[in-house]
Amino acid sequence: MNKKPRILCVDDEANILNAIQRSLRKKYEIVTASSGRMGLEILANEPPFSVVVSDMKMPEMNGAAFLKEVCRGWPDTVRLLLTGFAELETVVKAINDGRIYRFLAKPCSASALAGAIDDAVRQHDLIISERVLLEQTLKGSVKALTEILSLANPMVFGRGTRIAQTSLLLATNLGVKELWQIEVAALFSQIGTISLPQDTATRWYSGEELTPEEVAMVDRMPAVRKSILAPIPRLEPILRILAFVDHDFVGEGKKGEVCGAEIPIGSRVLRVASHCDELLSRGLSPGNILDDLRANAEKYDPAVIRAYQEVGTRGRAEDTIRGVTLKELRTGMIFTEPVKAKTGVMLVGAGQECSESLLERIQNYSATVGLQLPMWVQNPDLVPETEEDEVILEI
């Protein structure tokens, strides 16, 4: 049985709230609040609402101010305003500030209010469907693209996967809502490396000294990344995260410089995750990485540093890592070390998840030139149990 859409009604007159409750409760789950402040508390502490209906004239916080806060904190919730014609100028401002879907003139009949709420619920469903479609389409496209690129350069594009994993841990700890945007930005963060020669990309990744010409190539990578991603529709939030990822949290006060909390939270998270992965790839322990973050605190958001202290310095699940053979390898396992052919060619970078295409690549190399075994993976629950006296032969 489908759940009724949840509607929050805010009005300081109890008789109006009771009337709305009686007329609409059969079709909707109605929650009421007698003030804007109470409405915000309900929104913050209860499951999401499809629609919020607010009266305009209320003490302390009027409907315009209330719906503006709703727009800021719960943008997917569709907002309706009840008001009198005498307040038309105020209504126009309220519609602009709070992005109000519709306003209704008082007195308003129960049928008119029910019809407006029906429309608002359909609008909410459309918003959610579009958001889900966008997230799934973008994430699926990004995963396919980065997987293809990882076949060309496993070392570099495996890094994007690890950065995404760390970014999600940090963002979840911080309570960030739009996790998918941070994940997609992290996966796309390495796409500029396709402009680098293979040797340059490998030495840049390893932290080796580059020639002045190679440094210039690396400096142009953000512009290359932007030129690749800019034509993709609806990618503006991702581009914004990537645009500010190199900004120091403590700015120098230059006119127009974006710093501090003005930097998107995704950029602040991604900067810490990228730096941590760079140091980790050079052999530093999580504790040493934390010391480095603190020593360069002006570059990073203190809240993100604290998040890394809480989630990044915990045990990295070494006790769940296991060496496996080709027969034991399963999709879904996470490679903790690069997978190489016997010729030394890197097939998969550390941090990548074993997908169908990567498994096919590994099997093909195993059948021709052979693999360096074992392959080290996390998620050993996917490894089939073997008898203690069974001998696994390399094929």
C-alpha positions in Angstrom: 0.0 0.0 0.0 1.4 3.4 -1.0 2.0 5.9 1.7 0.0 9.1 1.7 1.9 12.2 0.7 3.0 14.2 3.8 1.7 17.8 4.0 2.9 20.3 6.6 0.4 23.1 7.2 1.5 26.2 9.2 -0.9 28.7 10.6 -1.3 30.5 13.9 -5.1 30.0 13.9 -6.0 26.7 15.3 -9.5 26.6 13.7 -8.0 26.9 10.3 -5.5 24.1 10.9 -8.4 21.9 12.3 -10.5 22.7 9.2 -7.6 21.7 6.9 -7.0 18.5 8.9 -10.6 17.5 8.6 -11.0 18.2 4.9 -7.7 16.6 3.7 -6.8 13.8 6.1 -8.4 11.1 4.0 -6.1 11.8 1.1 -2.9 13.1 2.8 -0.9 12.7 6.0 -1.4 16.1 7.5 1.0 17.6 10.1 0.3 21.0 11.6 2.3 23.7 13.2 1.2 26.9 14.9 4.3 29.0 13.9 7.1 29.2 11.4 9.6 28.2 14.1 7.7 25.1 15.0 7.4 24.3 11.3 11.1 24.4 10.8 11.6 22.2 13.9 9.2 19.6 12.4 11.0 19.7 9.0 14.3 19.2 10.7 13.2 16.3 12.8 10.6 14.4 10.8 10.6 12.4 7.5 10.5 14.6 4.4 7.3 16.4 3.3 6.0 16.7 -0.2 4.3 20.0 0.3 4.4 22.9 2.9 1.3 25.2 3.1 1.8 28.4 5.1 -0.3 31.3 6.0 1.3 34.7 5.3 0.3 36.7 8.5 1.9 35.0 11.5 3.6 36.6 14.6 7.4 36.4 15.0 8.1 34.8 11.5 5.6 35.5 8.7 4.9 33.0 5.9 7.4 34.7 3.5 10.3 34.4 5.9 9.3 30.8 6.8 9.0 29.6 3.2 12.4 31.3 2.4 14.0 29.1 5.1 12.1 26.0 3.8 13.5 26.8 0.3 17.0 27.0 1.7 16.9 23.9 3.8 14.4 21.6 2.0 14.4 22.8 -1.7 12.6 19.7 -2.9 9.6 20.4 -0.8 7.0 22.3 -2.8 5.8 25.5 -1.1 2.3 27.0 -1.1 1.4 30.4 0.4 -2.1 31.5 1.7 -2.6 35.2 1.7 -4.9 38.2 1.1 -5.0 40.3 -2.0 -4.0 43.4 0.0 -0.6 41.9 0.4 0.1 41.5 -3.3 3.5 43.4 -3.3 4.7 41.3 -0.4 3.5 38.2 -2.1 5.5 38.9 -5.2 8.7 39.3 -3.1 7.8 36.1 -1.2 7.4 34.2 -4.4 10.8 35.4 -5.7 12.6 34.8 -2.3 11.1 31.5 -1.4 10.5 30.2 -5.0 6.9 29.5 -4.0 5.1 27.2 -6.4 1.7 28.8 -6.0 -0.2 31.3 -3.7 -3.9 31.1 -2.8 -6.1 34.0 -1.8 -7.9 33.9 1.4 -10.6 32.9 2.1 -9.8 29.7 0.2 -12.3 26.8 -0.2 -11.4 23.3 0.8 -11.7 22.1 -2.8 -9.4 24.9 -4.1 -6.8 24.1 -1.5 -7.1 20.4 -2.2 -6.6 21.0 -5.9 -3.6 23.2 -5.3 -2.0 20.5 -3.1 -2.7 17.8 -5.7 -0.8 19.9 -8.2 2.0 20.5 -5.7 2.3 16.8 -4.9 2.6 16.0 -8.7 5.3 18.7 -8.9 7.2 17.2 -6.0 7.0 13.8 -7.6 8.4 15.3 -10.8 11.2 17.0 -9.0 12.2 13.7 -7.2 11.9 11.6 -10.3 14.1 14.1 -12.3 16.6 14.2 -9.5 16.8 10.4 -9.3 17.1 10.1 -13.1 19.8 12.7 -13.2 21.8 11.1 -10.4 21.5 7.6 -11.9 22.3 8.8 -15.4 25.3 10.8 -14.4 26.7 8.2 -12.0 26.2 5.5 -14.6 27.8 7.6 -17.3 30.7 8.6 -15.1 31.3 5.0 -14.0 31.4 3.8 -17.6 33.7 6.6 -18.7 36.1 6.3 -15.9 36.2 2.5 -16.3 37.1 2.9 -19.9 39.8 5.4 -19.0 41.2 3.2 -16.3 41.9 0.5 -18.9 44.2 3.0 -20.6 45.9 4.2 -17.4 45.0 2.1 -14.4 47.3 3.9 -12.0 45.9 7.3 -12.5 42.3 6.5 -12.8 42.4 4.1 -10.0 43.2 7.1 -7.9 39.9 8.7 -8.8 38.1 5.7 -7.4 40.0 5.9 -4.1 39.5 9.7 -3.8 35.7 9.1 -4.3 35.7 6.5 -1.5 37.5 8.8 0.9 35.3 11.8 -0.1 32.2 9.8 0.6 33.4 8.8 4.1 34.3 12.4 4.9 31.1 13.9 3.5 28.9 11.3 5.3 30.7 12.2 8.6 29.9 15.9 8.0 26.3 15.2 7.2 26.5 16.4 3.6 23.2 15.8 1.7 24.3 15.8 -1.9 26.7 12.9 -1.7 26.3 12.0 -5.4 27.7 15.3 -6.5 30.9 14.8 -4.5 31.2 11.2 -5.7 30.9 12.2 -9.4 33.3 15.2 -8.9 35.9 12.9 -7.3 35.6 10.4 -10.2 35.9 13.1 -12.7 38.8 14.9 -10.9 41.5 12.9 -12.7 40.1 13.2 -16.2 42.5 16.0 -17.2 45.4 13.4 -17.0 44.4 12.1 -20.4 46.3 15.1 -21.9 49.5 13.9 -20.3 52.0 11.6 -21.9 52.0 8.2 -20.2 55.5 8.6 -18.6 54.6 12.1 -17.4 51.3 10.9 -15.9 53.1 8.1 -14.0 55.8 10.3 -12.6 53.4 13.0 -11.7 51.2 10.5 -9.9 54.3 9.0 -8.1 55.4 12.5 -6.9 58.6 12.5 -8.9 60.3 15.7 -10.2 58.9 17.0 -13.5 60.5 19.1 -16.1 59.3 22.7 -16.6 57.4 21.6 -19.7 55.7 18.8 -17.8 54.8 21.1 -15.0 53.1 23.4 -17.5 51.2 20.4 -18.8 50.0 19.5 -15.3 49.0 23.1 -14.7 46.8 23.0 -17.8 44.9 19.9 -16.6 42.0 21.8 -14.9 41.4 23.7 -18.2 41.4 20.4 -20.1 39.0 18.9 -17.5 36.6 21.8 -17.9 36.7 21.6 -21.7 35.8 17.9 -21.5 33.0 18.3 -19.0 31.4 21.6 -19.8 29.4 20.4 -22.8 27.6 17.7 -20.6 24.1 18.9 -19.6 23.2 19.5 -16.0 26.8 19.1 -14.8 27.0 22.6 -13.3 27.1 21.5 -9.6 30.0 19.1 -10.4 31.9 21.8 -12.4 31.5 24.2 -9.5 33.0 21.7 -7.0 35.9 21.1 -9.3 36.4 24.8 -10.0 37.1 25.6 -6.3 38.9 22.5 -5.3 42.4 24.2 -5.2 41.2 27.3 -3.2 42.8 27.7 0.3 40.3 27.7 3.1 42.1 30.7 4.7 42.3 33.2 1.8 44.5 36.2 1.5 41.6 38.7 1.5 42.0 39.6 -2.2 39.0 41.2 -3.8 36.6 38.7 -5.2 38.6 35.7 -3.8 36.4 32.8 -2.7 37.6 31.3 0.6 36.3 29.8 3.8 32.6 28.7 3.9 32.1 30.4 0.5 34.0 27.5 -1.0 31.5 24.7 -1.8 31.6 21.9 0.8 32.2 19.4 -2.0 35.4 21.3 -3.0 36.6 21.4 0.6 36.0 17.6 1.0 37.6 16.7 -2.3 40.7 18.8 -1.6 41.4 16.9 1.6 40.6 13.5 0.1 42.9 14.2 -2.9 45.8 15.3 -0.7 45.3 12.3 1.6 45.4 9.9 -1.3 48.6 11.5 -2.7 50.4 11.2 0.7 49.1 7.6 1.2 50.4 6.6 -2.2 53.8 7.9 -1.1 53.8 5.6 1.9 52.7 7.9 4.7 50.5 6.4 7.5 47.1 7.9 8.3 48.6 9.4 11.4 51.3 11.1 9.4 48.8 12.4 6.9 46.8 13.9 9.8 49.9 15.7 11.0 50.5 17.1 7.5 46.9 18.4 7.3 47.3 20.1 10.6 50.6 21.6 9.6 49.0 23.1 6.5 45.7 24.0 8.2 45.3 27.2 6.2 44.6 25.2 3.1 41.9 23.0 4.5 38.5 23.3 6.2 39.0 22.5 10.0 35.8 20.5 10.0 37.0 18.3 7.1 40.3 17.7 9.0 38.3 16.7 12.1 36.3 14.3 9.9 39.5 12.7 8.6 40.7 12.4 12.1 37.5 10.4 13.0 37.2 8.2 9.9 40.5 8.3 8.0 42.8 7.3 10.8 40.7 4.3 11.8 42.0 0.8 10.9 41.9 0.5 7.1 40.5 -3.1 7.3 43.9 -4.8 6.7 42.5 -7.8 8.5 39.9 -8.1 5.7 42.5 -8.1 2.9 43.3 -11.4 1.3 45.4 -12.6 -1.6 43.3 -14.4 -4.3 43.8 -16.3 -7.5 42.0 -15.8 -10.7 39.5 -18.6 -9.8 38.7 -16.8 -6.5 38.3 -13.3 -8.0 34.7 -12.0 -8.0 33.1 -8.8 -9.2 32.6 -6.4 -6.3 36.0 -7.0 -4.7 38.1 -4.0 -4.1 41.8 -4.2 -5.2 44.1 -3.0 -2.5 47.2 -3.3 -4.6 47.7 -2.9 -8.4 47.2 -6.0 -10.5 50.0 -6.6 -12.9 50.7 -9.0 -15.7 53.9 -11.1 -15.6 55.4 -8.6 -18.1 55.0 -5.8 -15.5 52.1 -4.1 -17.3 49.6 -2.7 -14.8 46.1 -3.9 -15.5 44.1 -2.5 -12.6 45.0 0.3 -10.1 44.7 0.0 -6.3 41.3 1.1 -5.1 39.3 0.0 -8.1 36.3 -2.3 -7.8 36.4 -5.5 -9.9 33.8 -5.0 -12.6 32.8 -7.3 -15.4 35.1 -5.5 -17.9 38.1 -5.5 -15.5 37.5 -9.2 -14.8 37.5 -9.8 -18.6 40.7 -7.8 -19.0 42.4 -9.8 -16.2 41.2 -13.1 -17.6 42.5 -12.2 -21.1 46.0 -11.4 -19.8 46.0 -14.5 -17.6 45.3 -16.6 -20.7 48.1 -15.0 -22.7 51.1 -13.6 -20.8 50.0 -14.6 -17.2 49.5 -12.7 -14.0 51.5 -11.8 -10.9 49.7 -13.6 -8.2 48.1 -13.4 -5.7 45.9 -10.4 -6.3 45.2 -8.5 -3.1 41.6 -7.6 -2.5 39.3 -6.3 0.2 35.9 -7.8 0.7 36.9 -11.4 1.3 33.3 -12.4 2.0 33.1 -12.8 -1.8 35.9 -15.3 -1.8 34.6 -18.9 -1.9 35.7 -21.1 0.9 38.3 -23.8 0.0 39.3 -27.0 1.7 42.4 -26.6 3.9 44.2 -29.3 2.0 43.2 -28.0 -1.5 46.1 -26.7 -3.6 45.3 -23.8 -5.9 47.5 -24.0 -9.0 48.3 -21.0 -11.1 46.8 -21.5 -14.6 
